[in-house]
């Protein structure tokens, strides 16, 4: 029996990435499988949180999709292959098999975007040594702020999270270690919060620190990006390794999917403004796009969420709190 599915479920793009140029995405978990419930998550609230690594699909199925997509794309069209999930990808038990399988398929560098919560597991650290870059999240410098910002599964502690990142940082022959810090106004952009974070980062010694901002449909309506003073403070305190990642732009995804399936597929991973949809489908007229979006809304595949005065199309199964009465 062939392990190749009829249409890709686990591979998407290439899409432009904030930090990785043109990136082919590989998603290893069903939306939204996560052990954190971050206030800034663009994929809605995690429900229920899970901290159990599972194999919900054979690694061969994911690898067959990667191989098929690579065969369609000129090698020069990709800068990275990125294991980035609509949730926490390392909750997939066969993550190492997928990562090593991709390394066997291609010389294109492979990055792993992860919340880093499972780096306390020696077996995962060993698996991730094969990656050319690992980008774990560290938003907070203490347990209380970690709980407020990342709202982790009850089995996870801040001390365990930091120890996992530190242990991975000390491994020999690992790829780049780029720490991701999502800055949220009033939470981790204050001077005391940034100084605590800086003290940990000095100890971890990452290759770079990527400061990111909640620019796209954060799950909690009150979440805001820091103002200019907050950004300047973060850069000054976190030091020269820290840089602000530019906001993502959804461009033409050069996918095999067209129209509705493409919009539905991308909306599962990135909330989309209407302008983003137009960039995804550059050869389509505005009227044609509006008609297809209307159809997806009527079918209930996507719905509209408002954040910061902007309207975003999100997949209907993702859970966002008000202000809309039809949301959770
Ligand atoms: S931002 Fe990432 S780690 Fe946080 S809840 Fe969303 S998917 Fe999970």
py3Dmol code that shows the C-alpha trace and the ligand (Angstrom):
import py3Dmol

protein = """\
ATOM      1  CA  UNK A   1       0.000   0.000   0.000  1.00  0.00           C
ATOM      2  CA  UNK A   2       1.331   3.442  -0.885  1.00  0.00           C
ATOM      3  CA  UNK A   3       2.012   5.730   2.069  1.00  0.00           C
ATOM      4  CA  UNK A   4       1.551   8.825  -0.095  1.00  0.00           C
ATOM      5  CA  UNK A   5      -1.683  10.690   0.649  1.00  0.00           C
ATOM      6  CA  UNK A   6      -3.853  12.163  -2.108  1.00  0.00           C
ATOM      7  CA  UNK A   7      -3.289  15.788  -1.067  1.00  0.00           C
ATOM      8  CA  UNK A   8      -0.625  17.244   1.250  1.00  0.00           C
ATOM      9  CA  UNK A   9      -1.614  17.592   4.881  1.00  0.00           C
ATOM     10  CA  UNK A  10       1.733  17.922   6.588  1.00  0.00           C
ATOM     11  CA  UNK A  11       3.738  20.023   4.120  1.00  0.00           C
ATOM     12  CA  UNK A  12       2.900  23.603   3.190  1.00  0.00           C
ATOM     13  CA  UNK A  13       4.457  26.411   1.220  1.00  0.00           C
ATOM     14  CA  UNK A  14       7.033  27.550   0.444  1.00  0.00           C
ATOM     15  CA  UNK A  15       6.001  30.531   2.495  1.00  0.00           C
ATOM     16  CA  UNK A  16       8.073  33.571   3.435  1.00  0.00           C
ATOM     17  CA  UNK A  17       9.306  33.241   6.997  1.00  0.00           C
ATOM     18  CA  UNK A  18      10.219  36.104   9.337  1.00  0.00           C
ATOM     19  CA  UNK A  19      13.656  34.682   9.966  1.00  0.00           C
ATOM     20  CA  UNK A  20      14.254  31.942   7.411  1.00  0.00           C
ATOM     21  CA  UNK A  21      13.534  33.408   3.984  1.00  0.00           C
ATOM     22  CA  UNK A  22      11.645  31.033   1.654  1.00  0.00           C
ATOM     23  CA  UNK A  23      10.748  28.109   3.802  1.00  0.00           C
ATOM     24  CA  UNK A  24       8.954  24.839   3.117  1.00  0.00           C
ATOM     25  CA  UNK A  25       6.919  24.109   6.228  1.00  0.00           C
ATOM     26  CA  UNK A  26       6.477  20.657   7.724  1.00  0.00           C
ATOM     27  CA  UNK A  27       3.726  20.283  10.337  1.00  0.00           C
ATOM     28  CA  UNK A  28       3.922  17.167  12.512  1.00  0.00           C
ATOM     29  CA  UNK A  29       0.850  17.516  14.762  1.00  0.00           C
ATOM     30  CA  UNK A  30      -2.895  18.066  14.261  1.00  0.00           C
ATOM     31  CA  UNK A  31      -4.089  21.644  14.910  1.00  0.00           C
ATOM     32  CA  UNK A  32      -3.847  22.733  17.671  1.00  0.00           C
ATOM     33  CA  UNK A  33      -1.865  20.187  19.678  1.00  0.00           C
ATOM     34  CA  UNK A  34       0.156  21.976  22.320  1.00  0.00           C
ATOM     35  CA  UNK A  35       1.370  21.829  25.910  1.00  0.00           C
ATOM     36  CA  UNK A  36       1.305  25.628  26.249  1.00  0.00           C
ATOM     37  CA  UNK A  37      -1.588  28.070  25.877  1.00  0.00           C
ATOM     38  CA  UNK A  38       0.270  31.334  25.198  1.00  0.00           C
ATOM     39  CA  UNK A  39      -1.683  34.571  25.556  1.00  0.00           C
ATOM     40  CA  UNK A  40      -0.292  35.706  22.188  1.00  0.00           C
ATOM     41  CA  UNK A  41      -0.892  32.483  20.253  1.00  0.00           C
ATOM     42  CA  UNK A  42      -2.258  33.223  16.789  1.00  0.00           C
ATOM     43  CA  UNK A  43      -3.870  29.779  16.599  1.00  0.00           C
ATOM     44  CA  UNK A  44      -6.464  30.284  19.305  1.00  0.00           C
ATOM     45  CA  UNK A  45      -6.635  28.732  22.770  1.00  0.00           C
ATOM     46  CA  UNK A  46      -5.241  25.268  23.378  1.00  0.00           C
ATOM     47  CA  UNK A  47      -8.035  22.918  24.379  1.00  0.00           C
ATOM     48  CA  UNK A  48      -7.244  20.567  25.921  1.00  0.00           C
ATOM     49  CA  UNK A  49      -3.549  20.988  26.677  1.00  0.00           C
ATOM     50  CA  UNK A  50      -1.610  17.791  26.148  1.00  0.00           C
ATOM     51  CA  UNK A  51       1.888  16.887  27.243  1.00  0.00           C
ATOM     52  CA  UNK A  52       2.013  13.358  25.856  1.00  0.00           C
ATOM     53  CA  UNK A  53       4.156  12.599  22.820  1.00  0.00           C
ATOM     54  CA  UNK A  54       2.088  10.622  20.312  1.00  0.00           C
ATOM     55  CA  UNK A  55       2.437   9.083  16.860  1.00  0.00           C
ATOM     56  CA  UNK A  56      -0.816   9.989  15.124  1.00  0.00           C
ATOM     57  CA  UNK A  57       0.560   9.274  11.634  1.00  0.00           C
ATOM     58  CA  UNK A  58       3.550   7.194  10.454  1.00  0.00           C
ATOM     59  CA  UNK A  59       6.707   9.226   9.811  1.00  0.00           C
ATOM     60  CA  UNK A  60       6.803   7.687   6.296  1.00  0.00           C
ATOM     61  CA  UNK A  61       3.585   9.506   5.385  1.00  0.00           C
ATOM     62  CA  UNK A  62       5.066  12.873   6.305  1.00  0.00           C
ATOM     63  CA  UNK A  63       8.360  12.060   4.582  1.00  0.00           C
ATOM     64  CA  UNK A  64       6.550  10.946   1.413  1.00  0.00           C
ATOM     65  CA  UNK A  65       4.838  14.353   1.298  1.00  0.00           C
ATOM     66  CA  UNK A  66       8.151  16.165   1.785  1.00  0.00           C
ATOM     67  CA  UNK A  67       9.786  14.109  -0.960  1.00  0.00           C
ATOM     68  CA  UNK A  68       6.899  14.727  -3.379  1.00  0.00           C
ATOM     69  CA  UNK A  69       6.941  18.489  -2.724  1.00  0.00           C
ATOM     70  CA  UNK A  70      10.714  18.718  -3.111  1.00  0.00           C
ATOM     71  CA  UNK A  71      10.439  16.976  -6.478  1.00  0.00           C
ATOM     72  CA  UNK A  72       8.050  19.736  -7.639  1.00  0.00           C
ATOM     73  CA  UNK A  73      10.260  22.639  -6.577  1.00  0.00           C
ATOM     74  CA  UNK A  74      13.528  23.917  -8.041  1.00  0.00           C
ATOM     75  CA  UNK A  75      16.130  23.511  -5.225  1.00  0.00           C
ATOM     76  CA  UNK A  76      17.042  27.207  -5.517  1.00  0.00           C
ATOM     77  CA  UNK A  77      13.467  28.161  -4.596  1.00  0.00           C
ATOM     78  CA  UNK A  78      14.011  27.177  -0.964  1.00  0.00           C
ATOM     79  CA  UNK A  79      16.252  28.625   1.741  1.00  0.00           C
ATOM     80  CA  UNK A  80      15.127  26.305   4.536  1.00  0.00           C
ATOM     81  CA  UNK A  81      12.875  23.405   5.356  1.00  0.00           C
ATOM     82  CA  UNK A  82      11.220  24.284   8.642  1.00  0.00           C
ATOM     83  CA  UNK A  83       9.574  21.905  11.069  1.00  0.00           C
ATOM     84  CA  UNK A  84       6.931  24.309  12.345  1.00  0.00           C
ATOM     85  CA  UNK A  85       3.555  23.130  13.503  1.00  0.00           C
ATOM     86  CA  UNK A  86       0.088  24.418  14.168  1.00  0.00           C
ATOM     87  CA  UNK A  87       0.899  23.565  17.789  1.00  0.00           C
ATOM     88  CA  UNK A  88       4.053  22.093  19.377  1.00  0.00           C
ATOM     89  CA  UNK A  89       5.653  19.828  16.784  1.00  0.00           C
ATOM     90  CA  UNK A  90       7.898  17.906  19.179  1.00  0.00           C
ATOM     91  CA  UNK A  91       4.790  16.372  20.764  1.00  0.00           C
ATOM     92  CA  UNK A  92       4.943  14.099  17.724  1.00  0.00           C
ATOM     93  CA  UNK A  93       6.731  11.022  19.041  1.00  0.00           C
ATOM     94  CA  UNK A  94       8.537  10.239  15.763  1.00  0.00           C
ATOM     95  CA  UNK A  95       9.838  13.784  15.353  1.00  0.00           C
ATOM     96  CA  UNK A  96      13.435  12.519  15.190  1.00  0.00           C
ATOM     97  CA  UNK A  97      12.573  10.061  12.406  1.00  0.00           C
ATOM     98  CA  UNK A  98      11.051  12.896  10.340  1.00  0.00           C
ATOM     99  CA  UNK A  99      13.992  15.217  10.974  1.00  0.00           C
ATOM    100  CA  UNK A 100      16.590  12.593  10.102  1.00  0.00           C
ATOM    101  CA  UNK A 101      14.527  11.470   7.097  1.00  0.00           C
ATOM    102  CA  UNK A 102      14.451  15.020   5.692  1.00  0.00           C
ATOM    103  CA  UNK A 103      18.211  15.328   6.193  1.00  0.00           C
ATOM    104  CA  UNK A 104      18.625  12.173   4.094  1.00  0.00           C
ATOM    105  CA  UNK A 105      16.353  13.560   1.354  1.00  0.00           C
ATOM    106  CA  UNK A 106      18.002  16.935   0.799  1.00  0.00           C
ATOM    107  CA  UNK A 107      20.966  19.196   1.516  1.00  0.00           C
ATOM    108  CA  UNK A 108      18.652  22.159   2.148  1.00  0.00           C
ATOM    109  CA  UNK A 109      19.157  23.246   5.774  1.00  0.00           C
ATOM    110  CA  UNK A 110      16.490  22.201   8.259  1.00  0.00           C
ATOM    111  CA  UNK A 111      15.221  24.411  11.080  1.00  0.00           C
ATOM    112  CA  UNK A 112      13.023  23.447  14.020  1.00  0.00           C
ATOM    113  CA  UNK A 113      10.680  26.026  15.552  1.00  0.00           C
ATOM    114  CA  UNK A 114       9.604  24.783  18.969  1.00  0.00           C
ATOM    115  CA  UNK A 115       8.444  26.167  22.284  1.00  0.00           C
ATOM    116  CA  UNK A 116      11.355  24.188  23.758  1.00  0.00           C
ATOM    117  CA  UNK A 117       9.204  22.714  26.518  1.00  0.00           C
ATOM    118  CA  UNK A 118      10.390  19.153  25.880  1.00  0.00           C
ATOM    119  CA  UNK A 119      14.100  19.911  25.659  1.00  0.00           C
ATOM    120  CA  UNK A 120      14.401  18.528  29.184  1.00  0.00           C
ATOM    121  CA  UNK A 121      14.037  15.093  27.520  1.00  0.00           C
ATOM    122  CA  UNK A 122      17.516  13.752  26.658  1.00  0.00           C
ATOM    123  CA  UNK A 123      16.127  11.779  23.703  1.00  0.00           C
ATOM    124  CA  UNK A 124      14.650  14.917  22.120  1.00  0.00           C
ATOM    125  CA  UNK A 125      17.879  16.857  22.596  1.00  0.00           C
ATOM    126  CA  UNK A 126      19.695  14.029  20.837  1.00  0.00           C
ATOM    127  CA  UNK A 127      17.185  14.060  17.958  1.00  0.00           C
ATOM    128  CA  UNK A 128      17.470  17.821  17.501  1.00  0.00           C
ATOM    129  CA  UNK A 129      21.235  17.686  17.108  1.00  0.00           C
ATOM    130  CA  UNK A 130      20.584  16.846  13.454  1.00  0.00           C
ATOM    131  CA  UNK A 131      18.894  20.228  12.833  1.00  0.00           C
ATOM    132  CA  UNK A 132      20.804  23.100  11.267  1.00  0.00           C
ATOM    133  CA  UNK A 133      18.972  25.538  13.513  1.00  0.00           C
ATOM    134  CA  UNK A 134      16.737  25.131  16.556  1.00  0.00           C
ATOM    135  CA  UNK A 135      14.572  28.058  17.662  1.00  0.00           C
ATOM    136  CA  UNK A 136      13.127  27.507  21.150  1.00  0.00           C
ATOM    137  CA  UNK A 137      10.994  30.068  22.955  1.00  0.00           C
ATOM    138  CA  UNK A 138      12.035  31.832  26.156  1.00  0.00           C
ATOM    139  CA  UNK A 139       9.667  34.696  26.937  1.00  0.00           C
ATOM    140  CA  UNK A 140       9.995  34.966  30.699  1.00  0.00           C
ATOM    141  CA  UNK A 141      12.735  35.132  33.303  1.00  0.00           C
ATOM    142  CA  UNK A 142      10.727  33.747  36.215  1.00  0.00           C
ATOM    143  CA  UNK A 143       8.080  31.141  36.999  1.00  0.00           C
ATOM    144  CA  UNK A 144       5.221  33.589  37.634  1.00  0.00           C
ATOM    145  CA  UNK A 145       5.673  35.412  34.337  1.00  0.00           C
ATOM    146  CA  UNK A 146       6.136  32.091  32.507  1.00  0.00           C
ATOM    147  CA  UNK A 147       2.733  30.983  33.862  1.00  0.00           C
ATOM    148  CA  UNK A 148       1.054  34.284  32.918  1.00  0.00           C
ATOM    149  CA  UNK A 149       2.483  34.437  29.401  1.00  0.00           C
ATOM    150  CA  UNK A 150       2.798  30.828  28.279  1.00  0.00           C
ATOM    151  CA  UNK A 151       0.145  29.189  30.503  1.00  0.00           C
ATOM    152  CA  UNK A 152       1.860  25.774  30.316  1.00  0.00           C
ATOM    153  CA  UNK A 153       0.523  22.286  31.020  1.00  0.00           C
ATOM    154  CA  UNK A 154       0.498  21.606  34.783  1.00  0.00           C
ATOM    155  CA  UNK A 155       3.334  19.050  34.427  1.00  0.00           C
ATOM    156  CA  UNK A 156       5.715  21.717  33.108  1.00  0.00           C
ATOM    157  CA  UNK A 157       7.791  24.033  35.273  1.00  0.00           C
ATOM    158  CA  UNK A 158       9.866  27.068  34.463  1.00  0.00           C
ATOM    159  CA  UNK A 159      13.000  25.547  35.997  1.00  0.00           C
ATOM    160  CA  UNK A 160      12.604  22.467  33.791  1.00  0.00           C
ATOM    161  CA  UNK A 161      12.113  24.676  30.699  1.00  0.00           C
ATOM    162  CA  UNK A 162      15.263  26.703  31.308  1.00  0.00           C
ATOM    163  CA  UNK A 163      17.284  23.604  32.222  1.00  0.00           C
ATOM    164  CA  UNK A 164      16.214  21.931  28.954  1.00  0.00           C
ATOM    165  CA  UNK A 165      17.336  24.878  26.832  1.00  0.00           C
ATOM    166  CA  UNK A 166      20.604  25.145  28.762  1.00  0.00           C
ATOM    167  CA  UNK A 167      21.310  21.427  28.319  1.00  0.00           C
ATOM    168  CA  UNK A 168      20.682  21.680  24.585  1.00  0.00           C
ATOM    169  CA  UNK A 169      22.893  24.766  24.356  1.00  0.00           C
ATOM    170  CA  UNK A 170      25.770  22.804  25.898  1.00  0.00           C
ATOM    171  CA  UNK A 171      25.581  19.943  23.357  1.00  0.00           C
ATOM    172  CA  UNK A 172      28.497  19.566  20.983  1.00  0.00           C
ATOM    173  CA  UNK A 173      27.975  19.617  17.198  1.00  0.00           C
ATOM    174  CA  UNK A 174      24.510  21.099  17.343  1.00  0.00           C
ATOM    175  CA  UNK A 175      23.312  23.558  14.710  1.00  0.00           C
ATOM    176  CA  UNK A 176      22.540  27.191  15.449  1.00  0.00           C
ATOM    177  CA  UNK A 177      20.588  28.011  18.583  1.00  0.00           C
ATOM    178  CA  UNK A 178      18.358  31.009  18.043  1.00  0.00           C
ATOM    179  CA  UNK A 179      16.166  31.941  21.004  1.00  0.00           C
ATOM    180  CA  UNK A 180      12.732  33.383  20.251  1.00  0.00           C
ATOM    181  CA  UNK A 181      11.331  36.009  22.616  1.00  0.00           C
ATOM    182  CA  UNK A 182       7.780  37.205  21.994  1.00  0.00           C
ATOM    183  CA  UNK A 183       7.454  40.650  23.553  1.00  0.00           C
ATOM    184  CA  UNK A 184       4.097  41.532  25.102  1.00  0.00           C
ATOM    185  CA  UNK A 185       3.489  45.053  26.413  1.00  0.00           C
ATOM    186  CA  UNK A 186       3.206  45.256  30.187  1.00  0.00           C
ATOM    187  CA  UNK A 187       4.335  41.656  30.711  1.00  0.00           C
ATOM    188  CA  UNK A 188       7.885  41.051  29.532  1.00  0.00           C
ATOM    189  CA  UNK A 189       8.873  44.483  28.171  1.00  0.00           C
ATOM    190  CA  UNK A 190       9.423  46.045  31.606  1.00  0.00           C
ATOM    191  CA  UNK A 191      12.943  46.669  32.843  1.00  0.00           C
ATOM    192  CA  UNK A 192      12.824  44.077  35.683  1.00  0.00           C
ATOM    193  CA  UNK A 193      11.375  41.404  33.369  1.00  0.00           C
ATOM    194  CA  UNK A 194      13.969  42.073  30.675  1.00  0.00           C
ATOM    195  CA  UNK A 195      16.849  42.045  33.173  1.00  0.00           C
ATOM    196  CA  UNK A 196      15.781  38.636  34.505  1.00  0.00           C
ATOM    197  CA  UNK A 197      15.531  37.300  30.968  1.00  0.00           C
ATOM    198  CA  UNK A 198      18.916  38.779  30.032  1.00  0.00           C
ATOM    199  CA  UNK A 199      20.539  37.038  33.012  1.00  0.00           C
ATOM    200  CA  UNK A 200      19.309  33.669  31.747  1.00  0.00           C
ATOM    201  CA  UNK A 201      20.329  34.388  28.163  1.00  0.00           C
ATOM    202  CA  UNK A 202      23.864  35.283  29.217  1.00  0.00           C
ATOM    203  CA  UNK A 203      24.100  31.841  30.727  1.00  0.00           C
ATOM    204  CA  UNK A 204      22.524  30.052  27.719  1.00  0.00           C
ATOM    205  CA  UNK A 205      24.725  31.892  25.190  1.00  0.00           C
ATOM    206  CA  UNK A 206      22.547  31.416  22.081  1.00  0.00           C
ATOM    207  CA  UNK A 207      23.873  32.279  18.626  1.00  0.00           C
ATOM    208  CA  UNK A 208      21.140  34.907  18.247  1.00  0.00           C
ATOM    209  CA  UNK A 209      18.022  36.221  19.987  1.00  0.00           C
ATOM    210  CA  UNK A 210      14.989  36.902  17.825  1.00  0.00           C
ATOM    211  CA  UNK A 211      12.554  39.411  19.268  1.00  0.00           C
ATOM    212  CA  UNK A 212       9.098  38.871  17.813  1.00  0.00           C
ATOM    213  CA  UNK A 213       5.890  40.850  18.231  1.00  0.00           C
ATOM    214  CA  UNK A 214       2.257  39.784  18.491  1.00  0.00           C
ATOM    215  CA  UNK A 215       1.330  41.421  15.202  1.00  0.00           C
ATOM    216  CA  UNK A 216      -1.150  38.850  13.933  1.00  0.00           C
ATOM    217  CA  UNK A 217      -4.382  38.031  15.689  1.00  0.00           C
ATOM    218  CA  UNK A 218      -3.244  37.170  19.258  1.00  0.00           C
ATOM    219  CA  UNK A 219      -5.721  34.848  20.949  1.00  0.00           C
ATOM    220  CA  UNK A 220      -6.305  37.164  23.917  1.00  0.00           C
ATOM    221  CA  UNK A 221      -7.781  40.484  22.764  1.00  0.00           C
ATOM    222  CA  UNK A 222      -5.828  42.510  25.359  1.00  0.00           C
ATOM    223  CA  UNK A 223      -2.398  41.445  24.082  1.00  0.00           C
ATOM    224  CA  UNK A 224      -0.413  44.325  22.585  1.00  0.00           C
ATOM    225  CA  UNK A 225       3.073  44.729  21.147  1.00  0.00           C
ATOM    226  CA  UNK A 226       5.426  47.011  23.099  1.00  0.00           C
ATOM    227  CA  UNK A 227       5.661  50.638  22.029  1.00  0.00           C
ATOM    228  CA  UNK A 228       8.889  52.121  20.618  1.00  0.00           C
ATOM    229  CA  UNK A 229      10.269  52.714  24.124  1.00  0.00           C
ATOM    230  CA  UNK A 230       9.593  49.104  25.102  1.00  0.00           C
ATOM    231  CA  UNK A 231      11.335  47.818  21.978  1.00  0.00           C
ATOM    232  CA  UNK A 232      14.341  50.054  22.532  1.00  0.00           C
ATOM    233  CA  UNK A 233      14.517  48.869  26.163  1.00  0.00           C
ATOM    234  CA  UNK A 234      14.421  45.228  25.069  1.00  0.00           C
ATOM    235  CA  UNK A 235      17.212  45.715  22.555  1.00  0.00           C
ATOM    236  CA  UNK A 236      19.346  47.644  25.018  1.00  0.00           C
ATOM    237  CA  UNK A 237      18.957  45.118  27.848  1.00  0.00           C
ATOM    238  CA  UNK A 238      19.100  41.892  25.805  1.00  0.00           C
ATOM    239  CA  UNK A 239      22.214  43.075  24.004  1.00  0.00           C
ATOM    240  CA  UNK A 240      23.717  42.929  20.553  1.00  0.00           C
ATOM    241  CA  UNK A 241      22.608  39.357  19.830  1.00  0.00           C
ATOM    242  CA  UNK A 242      19.005  40.527  19.948  1.00  0.00           C
ATOM    243  CA  UNK A 243      17.260  41.758  16.818  1.00  0.00           C
ATOM    244  CA  UNK A 244      13.651  42.423  15.973  1.00  0.00           C
ATOM    245  CA  UNK A 245      12.284  39.981  13.416  1.00  0.00           C
ATOM    246  CA  UNK A 246      10.286  41.738  10.682  1.00  0.00           C
ATOM    247  CA  UNK A 247       6.558  40.980  10.650  1.00  0.00           C
ATOM    248  CA  UNK A 248       5.538  38.101   8.388  1.00  0.00           C
ATOM    249  CA  UNK A 249       4.047  38.806   4.972  1.00  0.00           C
ATOM    250  CA  UNK A 250       1.917  36.150   3.328  1.00  0.00           C
ATOM    251  CA  UNK A 251       2.975  36.070  -0.310  1.00  0.00           C
ATOM    252  CA  UNK A 252       2.279  33.773  -3.248  1.00  0.00           C
ATOM    253  CA  UNK A 253       2.765  30.325  -1.764  1.00  0.00           C
ATOM    254  CA  UNK A 254       3.563  28.580  -5.089  1.00  0.00           C
ATOM    255  CA  UNK A 255       1.537  25.653  -3.849  1.00  0.00           C
ATOM    256  CA  UNK A 256      -0.168  22.945  -5.828  1.00  0.00           C
ATOM    257  CA  UNK A 257      -3.398  23.903  -4.140  1.00  0.00           C
ATOM    258  CA  UNK A 258      -5.509  26.647  -5.606  1.00  0.00           C
ATOM    259  CA  UNK A 259      -8.200  28.927  -4.322  1.00  0.00           C
ATOM    260  CA  UNK A 260     -10.310  27.611  -1.475  1.00  0.00           C
ATOM    261  CA  UNK A 261      -8.018  24.711  -0.438  1.00  0.00           C
ATOM    262  CA  UNK A 262      -5.015  27.055  -0.372  1.00  0.00           C
ATOM    263  CA  UNK A 263      -6.810  29.691   1.715  1.00  0.00           C
ATOM    264  CA  UNK A 264      -8.163  27.018   4.069  1.00  0.00           C
ATOM    265  CA  UNK A 265      -4.752  25.351   4.397  1.00  0.00           C
ATOM    266  CA  UNK A 266      -2.836  28.552   5.123  1.00  0.00           C
ATOM    267  CA  UNK A 267      -5.542  29.851   7.509  1.00  0.00           C
ATOM    268  CA  UNK A 268      -4.951  26.781   9.669  1.00  0.00           C
ATOM    269  CA  UNK A 269      -1.442  28.064  10.419  1.00  0.00           C
ATOM    270  CA  UNK A 270      -1.638  31.837   9.891  1.00  0.00           C
ATOM    271  CA  UNK A 271      -4.649  34.079  10.434  1.00  0.00           C
ATOM    272  CA  UNK A 272      -5.092  35.996   7.190  1.00  0.00           C
ATOM    273  CA  UNK A 273      -6.082  39.565   6.445  1.00  0.00           C
ATOM    274  CA  UNK A 274      -7.858  40.111   3.117  1.00  0.00           C
ATOM    275  CA  UNK A 275      -4.627  41.683   1.809  1.00  0.00           C
ATOM    276  CA  UNK A 276      -2.783  38.449   2.710  1.00  0.00           C
ATOM    277  CA  UNK A 277      -5.306  36.393   0.752  1.00  0.00           C
ATOM    278  CA  UNK A 278      -4.777  38.661  -2.263  1.00  0.00           C
ATOM    279  CA  UNK A 279      -1.017  38.122  -2.022  1.00  0.00           C
ATOM    280  CA  UNK A 280      -1.546  34.355  -1.860  1.00  0.00           C
ATOM    281  CA  UNK A 281      -3.533  34.436  -5.100  1.00  0.00           C
ATOM    282  CA  UNK A 282      -1.889  37.159  -7.177  1.00  0.00           C
ATOM    283  CA  UNK A 283      -3.513  36.169 -10.476  1.00  0.00           C
ATOM    284  CA  UNK A 284      -7.045  36.303  -9.052  1.00  0.00           C
ATOM    285  CA  UNK A 285      -9.317  39.344  -9.326  1.00  0.00           C
ATOM    286  CA  UNK A 286     -10.536  40.963  -6.121  1.00  0.00           C
ATOM    287  CA  UNK A 287     -14.126  39.951  -6.948  1.00  0.00           C
ATOM    288  CA  UNK A 288     -13.156  36.293  -7.451  1.00  0.00           C
ATOM    289  CA  UNK A 289     -11.270  36.226  -4.135  1.00  0.00           C
ATOM    290  CA  UNK A 290     -14.203  37.824  -2.308  1.00  0.00           C
ATOM    291  CA  UNK A 291     -16.568  35.219  -3.766  1.00  0.00           C
ATOM    292  CA  UNK A 292     -14.338  32.335  -2.622  1.00  0.00           C
ATOM    293  CA  UNK A 293     -13.827  33.792   0.839  1.00  0.00           C
ATOM    294  CA  UNK A 294     -17.609  34.241   1.129  1.00  0.00           C
ATOM    295  CA  UNK A 295     -18.075  30.594   0.169  1.00  0.00           C
ATOM    296  CA  UNK A 296     -15.584  29.441   2.829  1.00  0.00           C
ATOM    297  CA  UNK A 297     -17.410  31.565   5.409  1.00  0.00           C
ATOM    298  CA  UNK A 298     -20.799  30.138   4.416  1.00  0.00           C
ATOM    299  CA  UNK A 299     -19.438  26.573   4.539  1.00  0.00           C
ATOM    300  CA  UNK A 300     -18.019  27.299   8.002  1.00  0.00           C
ATOM    301  CA  UNK A 301     -14.440  26.415   6.969  1.00  0.00           C
ATOM    302  CA  UNK A 302     -13.160  29.808   8.128  1.00  0.00           C
ATOM    303  CA  UNK A 303     -14.577  32.583  10.293  1.00  0.00           C
ATOM    304  CA  UNK A 304     -13.715  36.195  11.081  1.00  0.00           C
ATOM    305  CA  UNK A 305     -11.922  37.283  14.252  1.00  0.00           C
ATOM    306  CA  UNK A 306     -11.302  40.947  15.083  1.00  0.00           C
ATOM    307  CA  UNK A 307      -8.142  42.052  16.840  1.00  0.00           C
ATOM    308  CA  UNK A 308      -6.798  45.594  17.198  1.00  0.00           C
ATOM    309  CA  UNK A 309      -9.442  46.932  14.792  1.00  0.00           C
ATOM    310  CA  UNK A 310      -8.425  44.469  12.061  1.00  0.00           C
ATOM    311  CA  UNK A 311     -10.342  41.528  10.624  1.00  0.00           C
ATOM    312  CA  UNK A 312      -8.618  38.141  10.285  1.00  0.00           C
ATOM    313  CA  UNK A 313      -9.815  34.952   8.625  1.00  0.00           C
ATOM    314  CA  UNK A 314      -9.072  31.936  10.818  1.00  0.00           C
ATOM    315  CA  UNK A 315     -10.002  28.283  10.583  1.00  0.00           C
ATOM    316  CA  UNK A 316     -13.290  27.654  12.332  1.00  0.00           C
ATOM    317  CA  UNK A 317     -11.984  24.850  14.542  1.00  0.00           C
ATOM    318  CA  UNK A 318      -9.505  27.234  16.254  1.00  0.00           C
ATOM    319  CA  UNK A 319     -10.813  28.671  19.546  1.00  0.00           C
ATOM    320  CA  UNK A 320     -10.773  32.429  20.171  1.00  0.00           C
ATOM    321  CA  UNK A 321     -12.515  34.246  23.054  1.00  0.00           C
ATOM    322  CA  UNK A 322     -14.924  37.194  22.259  1.00  0.00           C
ATOM    323  CA  UNK A 323     -15.692  39.880  21.364  1.00  0.00           C
ATOM    324  CA  UNK A 324     -17.704  38.009  18.732  1.00  0.00           C
ATOM    325  CA  UNK A 325     -20.705  36.262  20.270  1.00  0.00           C
ATOM    326  CA  UNK A 326     -20.167  33.127  18.168  1.00  0.00           C
ATOM    327  CA  UNK A 327     -16.694  32.513  19.584  1.00  0.00           C
ATOM    328  CA  UNK A 328     -15.727  30.635  22.750  1.00  0.00           C
TER     329      UNK A 328
END
"""
ligand_1 = """\
8
LIG
S 2.346 30.112 20.503
Fe 3.164 28.080 20.072
S 3.661 27.260 22.094
Fe 2.292 28.972 22.425
S 0.242 28.050 22.527
Fe 0.600 28.711 20.401
S 1.375 26.897 19.370
Fe 1.590 26.546 21.588
"""
view = py3Dmol.view(width=600, height=400)
view.addModel(protein, "pdb")
view.setStyle({"model": 0}, {"cartoon": {"style": "trace"}})
view.addModel(ligand_1, "xyz")
view.setStyle({"model": 1}, {"stick": {}})
view.zoomTo()
view.show()
